[in-house]
Amino acid sequence: MFNKNLFRAKMAQLDLSAKEVADIMGCSMGSFYRKLRGDSEFSRDEIYRFCKHCGLSERELIYIFFGTNLRISK
């Protein structure tokens, strides 16, 4: 399950605006806000672009986009 609070915290930590994140992910502002509200889901490509641009670790990716119930392989 997508964690909006962690996502917004990461955006703030990296000093990224919603417009910048939408551009990084390759989606429109309307689409981005629908995804933040939970009306639709981020695609794999959007998640990949955000993680690559921001240098997210595997753990951060899982916590933000999939919830904390997933196990991380070693």
Phi, psi and omega per residue, in radians:
M1 nan 2.318 -3.122
F2 -1.117 2.295 3.129
N3 -1.827 1.678 -3.078
K4 -1.047 -0.677 -3.106
N5 -1.149 -0.755 3.096
L6 -1.151 -0.654 3.122
F7 -1.108 -0.826 3.128
R8 -1.131 -0.648 3.104
A9 -1.109 -0.708 3.109
K10 -1.159 -0.691 3.077
M11 -1.054 -0.777 -3.135
A12 -1.148 -0.748 3.141
Q13 -1.029 -0.668 -3.117
L14 -1.594 0.028 3.138
D15 0.977 0.834 3.132
L16 -1.877 2.339 3.064
S17 -1.451 2.895 3.089
A18 -1.043 -0.706 3.129
K19 -1.089 -0.747 3.123
E20 -1.105 -0.737 -3.138
V21 -1.169 -0.735 3.095
A22 -1.034 -0.745 3.104
D23 -1.110 -0.758 3.115
I24 -1.036 -0.762 -3.097
M25 -1.355 -0.288 3.133
G26 1.390 0.551 3.122
C27 -2.216 2.882 3.124
S28 -1.329 2.860 3.092
M29 -1.086 -0.725 3.127
G30 -1.049 -0.804 3.113
S31 -1.095 -0.752 -3.141
F32 -1.047 -0.812 -3.131
Y33 -1.168 -0.610 3.065
R34 -1.092 -0.665 3.136
K35 -1.225 -0.692 3.083
L36 -1.085 -0.666 3.133
R37 -1.298 -0.292 -3.120
G38 1.617 0.180 3.120
D39 -1.295 -0.426 3.041
S40 -2.571 3.015 -3.057
E41 -1.902 2.677 3.028
F42 -1.237 2.465 3.094
S43 -1.397 2.886 3.084
R44 -1.055 -0.708 3.138
D45 -1.108 -0.722 3.130
E46 -1.121 -0.766 3.112
I47 -1.085 -0.788 -3.140
Y48 -1.036 -0.830 -3.113
R49 -1.071 -0.752 3.141
F50 -1.112 -0.832 -3.110
C51 -1.116 -0.731 3.138
K52 -1.148 -0.793 -3.121
H53 -1.117 -0.691 -3.037
C54 -1.631 -0.137 3.139
G55 1.206 0.625 3.136
L56 -1.190 2.475 3.051
S57 -1.352 2.916 3.089
E58 -1.030 -0.720 3.138
R59 -1.093 -0.787 3.121
E60 -1.093 -0.761 3.112
L61 -0.978 -0.836 -3.113
I62 -1.145 -0.803 3.139
Y63 -1.068 -0.743 -3.074
I64 -1.311 -0.862 -2.967
F65 -1.690 -0.337 -3.052
F66 -2.249 -0.022 -3.129
G67 1.538 3.047 -3.027
T68 -1.656 0.036 -3.077
N69 -1.470 -0.130 3.123
L70 -1.459 2.531 3.078
R71 -1.618 2.490 3.113
I72 -1.702 2.186 3.127
S73 -1.281 2.668 -3.122
K74 -1.870 nan nan
